[in-house]
Amino acid sequence: MTAIYNLNSVQAQQLPQTRQAKTPTAVAVTNTAAVALPANTNRASFSLFNIGPGSLLLREGVTVTATAYEAIIPAGFHWNSEPSDYRYTGAISLMTTAGTANVMISESIIG
């Protein structure tokens, strides 16, 4: 897959020179929406691994619903924040499509 980047963008973002190692946290997720990772202005990146058994709905922000989500993450799958996107520092919300799921969510902070 080939990606094209606009290097002359007026909305350029200064990416951090360094980041610390990710800190993992175990989270139990149900079919009730909840903030799994609170906003953090020092966040460099985040990722999660859905241990399962349920599938996850993920959304950047404080609200995720069965009709308003960014990604569905099945059990056994890993999800990374997009490294080429602007650094997202807001809340990350999760809920399951049904039942429960155990999730390992990790966050790294700037330098």
C-alpha atoms as a printed R data frame, in Angstrom:
    type eleno elety resid chain resno       x       y      z
1   ATOM     1    CA   MET     A     1   0.000   0.000  0.000
2   ATOM     2    CA   THR     A     2   1.329   3.427 -0.939
3   ATOM     3    CA   ALA     A     3   0.661   6.532  1.123
4   ATOM     4    CA   ILE     A     4   0.853  10.134 -0.061
5   ATOM     5    CA   TYR     A     5   1.697  12.889  2.413
6   ATOM     6    CA   ASN     A     6   1.349  16.643  1.952
7   ATOM     7    CA   LEU     A     7   4.639  17.989  3.292
8   ATOM     8    CA   ASN     A     8   3.548  21.580  2.650
9   ATOM     9    CA   SER     A     9   0.475  21.493  4.852
10  ATOM    10    CA   VAL     A    10  -0.350  24.694  6.735
11  ATOM    11    CA   GLN     A    11  -1.643  22.471  9.550
12  ATOM    12    CA   ALA     A    12   1.697  20.764 10.174
13  ATOM    13    CA   GLN     A    13   2.195  19.245 13.601
14  ATOM    14    CA   GLN     A    14   5.459  18.951 15.469
15  ATOM    15    CA   LEU     A    15   5.779  15.304 16.475
16  ATOM    16    CA   PRO     A    16   7.600  14.465 19.703
17  ATOM    17    CA   GLN     A    17  11.293  13.672 19.373
18  ATOM    18    CA   THR     A    18  11.093  10.947 22.007
19  ATOM    19    CA   ARG     A    19   8.474   9.019 23.901
20  ATOM    20    CA   GLN     A    20   8.530   6.824 26.969
21  ATOM    21    CA   ALA     A    21   7.727   3.108 26.899
22  ATOM    22    CA   LYS     A    22   4.031   2.286 26.826
23  ATOM    23    CA   THR     A    23   2.367   1.590 30.165
24  ATOM    24    CA   PRO     A    24  -0.187  -1.254 29.913
25  ATOM    25    CA   THR     A    25  -3.405  -1.344 31.939
26  ATOM    26    CA   ALA     A    26  -5.939  -4.195 32.090
27  ATOM    27    CA   VAL     A    27  -9.532  -3.042 31.563
28  ATOM    28    CA   ALA     A    28 -12.788  -5.025 31.758
29  ATOM    29    CA   VAL     A    29 -15.258  -3.766 29.151
30  ATOM    30    CA   THR     A    30 -19.022  -4.368 29.004
31  ATOM    31    CA   ASN     A    31 -21.797  -3.363 26.608
32  ATOM    32    CA   THR     A    32 -22.146  -0.095 28.563
33  ATOM    33    CA   ALA     A    33 -19.989   2.686 27.107
34  ATOM    34    CA   ALA     A    34 -17.102   3.848 29.292
35  ATOM    35    CA   VAL     A    35 -13.946   5.931 28.999
36  ATOM    36    CA   ALA     A    36 -11.102   3.395 28.978
37  ATOM    37    CA   LEU     A    37  -8.308   5.948 28.633
38  ATOM    38    CA   PRO     A    38  -8.826   9.499 29.933
39  ATOM    39    CA   ALA     A    39  -7.570  12.568 28.091
40  ATOM    40    CA   ASN     A    40  -3.837  13.171 28.464
41  ATOM    41    CA   THR     A    41  -2.120  16.187 26.887
42  ATOM    42    CA   ASN     A    42   1.240  14.376 27.171
43  ATOM    43    CA   ARG     A    43   0.100  11.279 25.221
44  ATOM    44    CA   ALA     A    44   2.408  10.315 22.359
45  ATOM    45    CA   SER     A    45   0.477   7.184 21.275
46  ATOM    46    CA   PHE     A    46  -1.827   4.409 22.462
47  ATOM    47    CA   SER     A    47  -2.719   0.857 21.504
48  ATOM    48    CA   LEU     A    48  -4.934  -1.937 22.734
49  ATOM    49    CA   PHE     A    49  -5.220  -5.696 22.543
50  ATOM    50    CA   ASN     A    50  -8.664  -7.274 22.829
51  ATOM    51    CA   ILE     A    51  -8.190 -10.450 24.871
52  ATOM    52    CA   GLY     A    52 -11.915 -11.174 24.483
53  ATOM    53    CA   PRO     A    53 -14.249 -12.922 24.442
54  ATOM    54    CA   GLY     A    54 -16.436 -10.069 23.078
55  ATOM    55    CA   SER     A    55 -15.756  -7.685 20.199
56  ATOM    56    CA   LEU     A    56 -15.014  -4.027 21.002
57  ATOM    57    CA   LEU     A    57 -16.379  -0.786 19.633
58  ATOM    58    CA   LEU     A    58 -13.812   2.031 19.887
59  ATOM    59    CA   ARG     A    59 -14.235   5.762 19.486
60  ATOM    60    CA   GLU     A    60 -12.040   8.755 20.174
61  ATOM    61    CA   GLY     A    61 -13.999  10.953 22.587
62  ATOM    62    CA   VAL     A    62 -16.130  10.429 25.669
63  ATOM    63    CA   THR     A    63 -19.047   8.696 23.911
64  ATOM    64    CA   VAL     A    64 -19.236   5.461 21.941
65  ATOM    65    CA   THR     A    65 -22.490   3.806 20.867
66  ATOM    66    CA   ALA     A    66 -23.604   0.862 18.745
67  ATOM    67    CA   THR     A    67 -24.126   3.324 15.871
68  ATOM    68    CA   ALA     A    68 -21.305   5.837 16.522
69  ATOM    69    CA   TYR     A    69 -17.891   4.164 16.677
70  ATOM    70    CA   GLU     A    70 -14.572   4.362 14.845
71  ATOM    71    CA   ALA     A    71 -13.551   0.704 14.783
72  ATOM    72    CA   ILE     A    72 -14.756  -2.791 15.641
73  ATOM    73    CA   ILE     A    73 -11.951  -4.827 17.208
74  ATOM    74    CA   PRO     A    74 -12.618  -8.588 17.378
75  ATOM    75    CA   ALA     A    75 -11.243 -10.773 20.183
76  ATOM    76    CA   GLY     A    76  -7.587 -11.607 19.596
77  ATOM    77    CA   PHE     A    77  -6.862  -8.439 17.603
78  ATOM    78    CA   HIS     A    78  -4.491  -5.529 18.292
79  ATOM    79    CA   TRP     A    79  -5.250  -1.870 17.454
80  ATOM    80    CA   ASN     A    80  -2.748   1.007 17.236
81  ATOM    81    CA   SER     A    81  -3.374   4.727 17.028
82  ATOM    82    CA   GLU     A    82  -2.432   5.848 13.514
83  ATOM    83    CA   PRO     A    83   1.191   7.044 13.641
84  ATOM    84    CA   SER     A    84   0.776   9.380 10.654
85  ATOM    85    CA   ASP     A    85  -2.266  11.140 12.155
86  ATOM    86    CA   TYR     A    86  -2.113  14.152 14.404
87  ATOM    87    CA   ARG     A    87  -1.339  13.109 17.969
88  ATOM    88    CA   TYR     A    88  -4.698  12.468 19.701
89  ATOM    89    CA   THR     A    89  -4.757  13.499 23.374
90  ATOM    90    CA   GLY     A    90  -8.467  13.192 24.193
91  ATOM    91    CA   ALA     A    91 -10.418  10.389 25.860
92  ATOM    92    CA   ILE     A    92 -10.728   6.902 24.328
93  ATOM    93    CA   SER     A    93 -14.087   5.180 24.863
94  ATOM    94    CA   LEU     A    94 -14.889   1.487 24.542
95  ATOM    95    CA   MET     A    95 -17.874  -0.839 24.768
96  ATOM    96    CA   THR     A    96 -18.555  -4.390 23.600
97  ATOM    97    CA   THR     A    97 -20.998  -5.396 20.895
98  ATOM    98    CA   ALA     A    98 -22.414  -7.863 23.449
99  ATOM    99    CA   GLY     A    99 -21.243  -9.461 26.677
100 ATOM   100    CA   THR     A   100 -17.817  -8.610 28.077
101 ATOM   101    CA   ALA     A   101 -14.204  -8.331 26.946
102 ATOM   102    CA   ASN     A   102 -10.883  -8.055 28.708
103 ATOM   103    CA   VAL     A   103  -8.602  -5.467 27.148
104 ATOM   104    CA   MET     A   104  -4.956  -4.522 27.610
105 ATOM   105    CA   ILE     A   105  -4.742  -0.817 26.744
106 ATOM   106    CA   SER     A   106  -1.339   0.880 26.591
107 ATOM   107    CA   GLU     A   107  -0.317   4.508 26.458
108 ATOM   108    CA   SER     A   108   3.035   6.199 25.987
109 ATOM   109    CA   ILE     A   109   3.773   9.784 26.899
110 ATOM   110    CA   ILE     A   110   6.127  12.332 25.419
111 ATOM   111    CA   GLY     A   111   9.689  12.044 26.395
